[in-house]
Amino acid sequence: MDTELTYLAWTVVLGLVQVIGSAQFMIAANGFSYGASNRDTPPRPMSPVGQRLERATRNFLETVPLAVAAILIAHVAGRHNAFTYWGATLYFWGRVAFVLIYMAGIVHLRTAAFLVSVIGILLVLLGLHWG
């Protein structure tokens, strides 16, 4: 398996960790019964870290389809070059940094990590044409 697909697989793992982590914070705030319910009533607020993780997860879910599409297009097209390699690498590590920085509450650095991941997507797209 090429490096880009390996990073894509790890991106799936990262997404699962975020979703499960968010659920754990929700259960900690509301109890297991609420977590297993239909959630017809509003939940109690999670801790600030849990709220940040939930927002980071939503942000992840907004960007990951774009990264998946770009990496899979590059793979199907047989385009594996420095752009696609560094793009997939930057996307993954940018997202890892983003969630950790977001949970820590470091605002401006969080934006920088987000931009690293977006640059990663753009590099993969550039790799479709150059490299």
MDAnalysis code that builds the backbone (N, CA, C; Angstrom):
import MDAnalysis as mda
import numpy as np

u = mda.Universe.empty(393, n_residues=131, atom_resindex=np.repeat(np.arange(131), 3), trajectory=True)
u.add_TopologyAttr("name", ["N", "CA", "C"] * 131)
u.add_TopologyAttr("resid", np.arange(1, 132))
u.add_TopologyAttr("resname", ["MET", "ASP", "THR", "GLU", "LEU", "THR", "TYR", "LEU", "ALA", "TRP", "THR", "VAL", "VAL", "LEU", "GLY", "LEU", "VAL", "GLN", "VAL", "ILE", "GLY", "SER", "ALA", "GLN", "PHE", "MET", "ILE", "ALA", "ALA", "ASN", "GLY", "PHE", "SER", "TYR", "GLY", "ALA", "SER", "ASN", "ARG", "ASP", "THR", "PRO", "PRO", "ARG", "PRO", "MET", "SER", "PRO", "VAL", "GLY", "GLN", "ARG", "LEU", "GLU", "ARG", "ALA", "THR", "ARG", "ASN", "PHE", "LEU", "GLU", "THR", "VAL", "PRO", "LEU", "ALA", "VAL", "ALA", "ALA", "ILE", "LEU", "ILE", "ALA", "HIS", "VAL", "ALA", "GLY", "ARG", "HIS", "ASN", "ALA", "PHE", "THR", "TYR", "TRP", "GLY", "ALA", "THR", "LEU", "TYR", "PHE", "TRP", "GLY", "ARG", "VAL", "ALA", "PHE", "VAL", "LEU", "ILE", "TYR", "MET", "ALA", "GLY", "ILE", "VAL", "HIS", "LEU", "ARG", "THR", "ALA", "ALA", "PHE", "LEU", "VAL", "SER", "VAL", "ILE", "GLY", "ILE", "LEU", "LEU", "VAL", "LEU", "LEU", "GLY", "LEU", "HIS", "TRP", "GLY"])
u.atoms.positions = np.array([
    [0.857, -1.175, 0.000],
    [0.000, 0.000, 0.000],
    [0.900, 1.234, 0.000],
    [0.555, 2.214, -0.848],
    [1.383, 3.407, -0.929],
    [1.196, 4.291, 0.307],
    [2.107, 5.216, 0.478],
    [2.126, 6.080, 1.658],
    [0.844, 6.886, 1.793],
    [0.334, 7.397, 0.684],
    [-0.876, 8.211, 0.738],
    [-2.058, 7.419, 1.287],
    [-2.210, 6.182, 0.853],
    [-3.309, 5.356, 1.374],
    [-3.069, 4.962, 2.831],
    [-1.820, 4.780, 3.202],
    [-1.510, 4.494, 4.601],
    [-1.940, 5.657, 5.483],
    [-1.606, 6.888, 5.057],
    [-2.049, 8.058, 5.823],
    [-3.569, 8.176, 5.817],
    [-4.196, 7.799, 4.733],
    [-5.657, 7.825, 4.687],
    [-6.243, 6.838, 5.698],
    [-5.655, 5.659, 5.788],
    [-6.121, 4.677, 6.778],
    [-5.951, 5.216, 8.194],
    [-4.822, 5.858, 8.469],
    [-4.609, 6.439, 9.801],
    [-5.552, 7.611, 10.055],
    [-5.947, 8.296, 9.002],
    [-6.927, 9.370, 9.144],
    [-8.275, 8.803, 9.587],
    [-8.631, 7.632, 9.072],
    [-9.861, 6.963, 9.512],
    [-9.756, 6.624, 11.002],
    [-8.606, 6.119, 11.419],
    [-8.395, 5.814, 12.841],
    [-8.529, 7.086, 13.678],
    [-7.927, 8.167, 13.222],
    [-8.030, 9.433, 13.933],
    [-9.489, 9.866, 14.068],
    [-10.256, 9.736, 13.010],
    [-11.674, 10.081, 13.062],
    [-12.427, 9.237, 14.070],
    [-12.154, 7.942, 14.088],
    [-12.805, 7.062, 15.066],
    [-12.443, 7.445, 16.497],
    [-11.180, 7.758, 16.727],
    [-10.741, 8.175, 18.060],
    [-11.490, 9.433, 18.489],
    [-11.651, 10.383, 17.565],
    [-12.350, 11.614, 17.895],
    [-13.828, 11.359, 18.195],
    [-14.483, 10.563, 17.378],
    [-15.907, 10.273, 17.585],
    [-16.117, 9.535, 18.902],
    [-15.298, 8.529, 19.167],
    [-15.421, 7.771, 20.419],
    [-15.084, 8.658, 21.609],
    [-14.053, 9.487, 21.476],
    [-13.692, 10.402, 22.552],
    [-14.813, 11.376, 22.867],
    [-15.439, 11.936, 21.835],
    [-16.564, 12.846, 22.037],
    [-17.701, 12.135, 22.763],
    [-17.976, 10.910, 22.360],
    [-19.046, 10.140, 23.011],
    [-18.717, 9.893, 24.483],
    [-17.466, 9.635, 24.786],
    [-17.085, 9.395, 26.180],
    [-17.285, 10.636, 27.037],
    [-16.956, 11.808, 26.494],
    [-17.185, 13.049, 27.235],
    [-18.682, 13.294, 27.440],
    [-19.498, 12.982, 26.422],
    [-20.947, 13.145, 26.539],
    [-21.504, 12.203, 27.593],
    [-21.039, 10.977, 27.611],
    [-21.497, 10.007, 28.608],
    [-21.044, 10.419, 30.002],
    [-19.832, 10.941, 30.115],
    [-19.339, 11.404, 31.419],
    [-20.221, 12.520, 31.971],
    [-20.739, 13.370, 31.093],
    [-21.568, 14.493, 31.536],
    [-23.021, 14.100, 31.771],
    [-23.489, 13.066, 31.069],
    [-24.922, 12.763, 31.088],
    [-25.282, 11.356, 31.544],
    [-24.293, 10.501, 31.707],
    [-24.551, 9.132, 32.135],
    [-24.719, 8.184, 30.962],
    [-24.462, 6.913, 31.240],
    [-24.549, 5.897, 30.198],
    [-25.973, 5.760, 29.672],
    [-26.955, 5.864, 30.551],
    [-28.350, 5.724, 30.120],
    [-28.709, 6.775, 29.070],
    [-28.232, 7.998, 29.283],
    [-28.498, 9.031, 28.285],
    [-27.794, 8.689, 26.973],
    [-26.556, 8.233, 27.057],
    [-25.811, 7.866, 25.859],
    [-26.474, 6.757, 25.073],
    [-27.154, 5.849, 25.761],
    [-27.820, 4.726, 25.107],
    [-29.267, 5.043, 24.729],
    [-29.728, 6.237, 25.083],
    [-31.125, 6.593, 24.830],
    [-31.305, 7.184, 23.431],
    [-32.550, 7.555, 23.152],
    [-32.859, 8.239, 21.893],
    [-32.497, 9.714, 21.944],
    [-32.086, 10.180, 23.094],
    [-31.650, 11.566, 23.315],
    [-32.734, 12.574, 22.938],
    [-33.938, 12.302, 23.442],
    [-35.062, 13.192, 23.185],
    [-35.010, 14.462, 24.029],
    [-34.218, 14.447, 25.071],
    [-34.066, 15.638, 25.910],
    [-32.677, 16.230, 25.676],
    [-32.545, 17.536, 25.851],
    [-31.223, 18.149, 25.653],
    [-30.206, 17.608, 26.657],
    [-28.973, 17.430, 26.217],
    [-27.945, 16.914, 27.129],
    [-27.442, 18.014, 28.066],
    [-26.878, 17.583, 29.177],
    [-26.157, 18.526, 30.036],
    [-24.858, 18.878, 29.325],
    [-24.360, 20.073, 29.587],
    [-23.111, 20.465, 28.918],
    [-21.933, 19.579, 29.328],
    [-21.084, 19.311, 28.356],
    [-19.851, 18.571, 28.634],
    [-18.833, 19.540, 29.232],
    [-17.741, 18.987, 29.692],
    [-16.634, 19.813, 30.173],
    [-16.110, 20.654, 29.004],
    [-15.386, 21.739, 29.291],
    [-14.834, 22.538, 28.192],
    [-13.967, 21.717, 27.228],
    [-13.179, 20.792, 27.752],
    [-12.342, 19.956, 26.867],
    [-13.226, 19.068, 25.991],
    [-14.273, 18.505, 26.570],
    [-15.203, 17.686, 25.792],
    [-15.899, 18.488, 24.710],
    [-16.280, 19.722, 25.036],
    [-16.915, 20.591, 24.044],
    [-15.943, 20.915, 22.915],
    [-14.685, 21.152, 23.265],
    [-13.684, 21.430, 22.224],
    [-13.470, 20.215, 21.337],
    [-13.411, 19.027, 21.955],
    [-13.236, 17.803, 21.166],
    [-14.416, 17.610, 20.225],
    [-15.608, 17.885, 20.697],
    [-16.789, 17.745, 19.832],
    [-16.711, 18.711, 18.645],
    [-16.306, 19.946, 18.901],
    [-16.163, 20.912, 17.804],
    [-15.039, 20.503, 16.849],
    [-13.944, 19.996, 17.392],
    [-12.842, 19.530, 16.542],
    [-13.298, 18.362, 15.669],
    [-14.124, 17.502, 16.230],
    [-14.645, 16.360, 15.475],
    [-15.549, 16.834, 14.350],
    [-16.409, 17.803, 14.633],
    [-17.268, 18.353, 13.571],
    [-16.410, 18.981, 12.469],
    [-15.361, 19.685, 12.861],
    [-14.467, 20.293, 11.879],
    [-13.784, 19.212, 11.044],
    [-13.363, 18.132, 11.693],
    [-12.753, 17.001, 10.989],
    [-13.722, 16.453, 9.938],
    [-14.983, 16.290, 10.329],
    [-15.973, 15.728, 9.415],
    [-16.271, 16.649, 8.236],
    [-15.942, 17.939, 8.374],
    [-16.108, 18.869, 7.263],
    [-14.961, 18.756, 6.257],
    [-13.764, 18.457, 6.728],
    [-12.604, 18.434, 5.829],
    [-12.250, 17.044, 5.318],
    [-12.543, 16.019, 6.070],
    [-12.079, 14.685, 5.687],
    [-12.650, 14.203, 4.349],
    [-13.897, 14.520, 3.973],
    [-14.338, 14.067, 2.640],
    [-13.498, 14.650, 1.512],
    [-13.042, 15.876, 1.687],
    [-12.206, 16.504, 0.660],
    [-10.852, 15.805, 0.560],
    [-10.263, 15.493, 1.707],
    [-8.976, 14.797, 1.717],
    [-9.119, 13.391, 1.139],
    [-10.171, 12.683, 1.531],
    [-10.398, 11.333, 1.022],
    [-10.541, 11.368, -0.496],
    [-11.359, 12.291, -0.986],
    [-11.569, 12.379, -2.430],
    [-10.251, 12.667, -3.155],
    [-9.489, 13.628, -2.668],
    [-8.237, 13.988, -3.336],
    [-7.261, 12.821, -3.348],
    [-7.108, 12.150, -2.201],
    [-6.154, 11.041, -2.118],
    [-6.604, 9.867, -2.972],
    [-7.889, 9.571, -2.981],
    [-8.374, 8.456, -3.800],
    [-8.288, 8.763, -5.294],
    [-8.549, 10.006, -5.661],
    [-8.392, 10.381, -7.073],
    [-6.936, 10.199, -7.490],
    [-6.007, 10.661, -6.654],
    [-4.583, 10.499, -6.968],
    [-4.226, 9.017, -7.091],
    [-4.766, 8.203, -6.198],
    [-4.460, 6.768, -6.225],
    [-5.003, 6.116, -7.506],
    [-6.260, 6.385, -7.807],
    [-6.877, 5.785, -8.993],
    [-6.170, 6.257, -10.263],
    [-5.746, 7.520, -10.274],
    [-5.049, 8.062, -11.444],
    [-3.592, 7.612, -11.511],
    [-3.122, 6.921, -10.481],
    [-1.746, 6.458, -10.460],
    [-0.744, 7.587, -10.272],
    [-1.172, 8.657, -9.637],
    [-0.301, 9.813, -9.404],
    [0.250, 9.739, -7.990],
    [1.492, 9.305, -7.888],
    [2.185, 9.229, -6.603],
    [3.494, 9.985, -6.773],
    [3.579, 11.132, -6.132],
    [4.758, 11.970, -6.284],
    [4.977, 12.747, -4.992],
    [5.931, 13.630, -5.007],
    [6.246, 14.394, -3.792],
    [5.057, 15.222, -3.324],
    [4.276, 15.760, -4.262],
    [3.110, 16.557, -3.873],
    [2.077, 15.701, -3.142],
    [1.764, 14.532, -3.700],
    [0.746, 13.690, -3.065],
    [1.254, 13.119, -1.743],
    [2.540, 12.764, -1.707],
    [3.133, 12.257, -0.468],
    [3.054, 13.303, 0.638],
    [3.572, 14.507, 0.360],
    [3.592, 15.549, 1.384],
    [2.187, 16.052, 1.694],
    [1.308, 16.034, 0.697],
    [-0.070, 16.448, 0.940],
    [-0.767, 15.533, 1.925],
    [-0.676, 14.227, 1.709],
    [-1.305, 13.270, 2.625],
    [-0.662, 13.343, 4.000],
    [0.649, 13.508, 4.022],
    [1.379, 13.608, 5.290],
    [0.946, 14.839, 6.065],
    [0.926, 15.991, 5.399],
    [0.534, 17.230, 6.075],
    [-0.921, 17.206, 6.515],
    [-1.796, 16.613, 5.694],
    [-3.203, 16.541, 6.109],
    [-3.320, 15.762, 7.413],
    [-2.747, 14.567, 7.447],
    [-2.878, 13.733, 8.644],
    [-2.285, 14.409, 9.871],
    [-1.031, 14.822, 9.791],
    [-0.378, 15.395, 10.977],
    [-0.971, 16.747, 11.346],
    [-1.463, 17.489, 10.358],
    [-2.168, 18.731, 10.660],
    [-3.431, 18.473, 11.453],
    [-4.135, 17.407, 11.107],
    [-5.364, 17.059, 11.835],
    [-5.050, 16.534, 13.237],
    [-3.990, 15.761, 13.374],
    [-3.585, 15.301, 14.707],
    [-3.265, 16.515, 15.579],
    [-2.456, 17.416, 15.040],
    [-2.098, 18.622, 15.799],
    [-3.340, 19.443, 16.105],
    [-4.240, 19.577, 15.133],
    [-5.448, 20.379, 15.318],
    [-6.262, 19.897, 16.514],
    [-6.534, 18.607, 16.569],
    [-7.392, 18.112, 17.650],
    [-6.703, 18.264, 19.008],
    [-5.417, 18.003, 19.072],
    [-4.710, 18.139, 20.347],
    [-4.627, 19.600, 20.790],
    [-4.325, 20.481, 19.844],
    [-4.232, 21.907, 20.162],
    [-5.602, 22.464, 20.525],
    [-6.635, 22.034, 19.815],
    [-7.991, 22.497, 20.106],
    [-8.396, 22.064, 21.513],
    [-8.144, 20.810, 21.844],
    [-8.502, 20.321, 23.181],
    [-7.746, 21.085, 24.264],
    [-6.516, 21.507, 23.968],
    [-5.723, 22.267, 24.935],
    [-6.169, 23.725, 25.012],
    [-6.979, 24.172, 24.043],
    [-7.509, 25.522, 24.076],
    [-6.561, 26.595, 23.560],
    [-5.621, 26.225, 22.692],
    [-4.650, 27.184, 22.154],
    [-5.197, 27.715, 20.826],
    [-5.778, 28.923, 20.866],
    [-6.580, 29.387, 19.733],
    [-5.793, 29.654, 18.451],
    [-4.779, 30.459, 18.447],
    [-4.123, 30.828, 17.196],
    [-3.313, 29.677, 16.600],
    [-2.725, 28.888, 17.433],
    [-1.984, 27.725, 16.953],
    [-2.930, 26.710, 16.323],
    [-4.147, 26.634, 16.862],
    [-5.163, 25.740, 16.298],
    [-5.431, 26.106, 14.846],
    [-5.552, 27.400, 14.561],
    [-5.799, 27.854, 13.195],
    [-4.636, 27.481, 12.283],
    [-3.421, 27.611, 12.778],
    [-2.243, 27.238, 11.990],
    [-2.278, 25.744, 11.649],
    [-2.649, 24.909, 12.609],
    [-2.735, 23.468, 12.356],
    [-3.810, 23.165, 11.317],
    [-4.929, 23.872, 11.401],
    [-5.990, 23.704, 10.403],
    [-5.457, 24.039, 9.017],
    [-4.731, 25.150, 8.918],
    [-4.183, 25.562, 7.620],
    [-3.182, 24.551, 7.074],
    [-2.409, 23.925, 7.948],
    [-1.484, 22.870, 7.506],
    [-2.262, 21.747, 6.843],
    [-3.384, 21.352, 7.441],
    [-4.172, 20.261, 6.855],
    [-4.791, 20.673, 5.519],
    [-5.232, 21.916, 5.411],
    [-5.797, 22.399, 4.143],
    [-4.708, 22.458, 3.069],
    [-3.528, 22.912, 3.435],
    [-2.396, 22.917, 2.495],
    [-2.118, 21.489, 2.028],
    [-2.269, 20.519, 2.935],
    [-2.095, 19.122, 2.558],
    [-3.053, 18.700, 1.456],
    [-4.318, 19.073, 1.589],
    [-5.303, 18.739, 0.554],
    [-4.915, 19.402, -0.765],
    [-4.530, 20.672, -0.685],
    [-4.144, 21.393, -1.902],
    [-2.925, 20.761, -2.574],
    [-1.963, 20.302, -1.785],
    [-0.788, 19.648, -2.365],
    [-1.159, 18.364, -3.093],
    [-2.071, 17.581, -2.521],
    [-2.510, 16.357, -3.216],
    [-3.128, 16.738, -4.552],
    [-3.964, 17.771, -4.547],
    [-4.584, 18.199, -5.800],
    [-3.534, 18.688, -6.802],
    [-2.534, 19.413, -6.325],
    [-1.445, 19.843, -7.214],
    [-0.707, 18.635, -7.780],
    [-0.574, 17.599, -6.964],
    [0.115, 16.395, -7.407],
    [-0.595, 15.661, -8.529],
    [-1.877, 15.966, -8.722],
    [-2.600, 15.361, -9.843],
    [-2.115, 15.916, -11.172],
    [-1.562, 17.114, -11.151],
    [-1.149, 17.777, -12.387],
    [0.360, 17.932, -12.535],
    [1.052, 18.055, -11.413],
    [2.505, 18.265, -11.452],
    [3.193, 17.247, -10.565],
    [4.444, 17.000, -10.859],
    [5.230, 16.141, -9.982],
    [5.620, 14.848, -10.574],
])
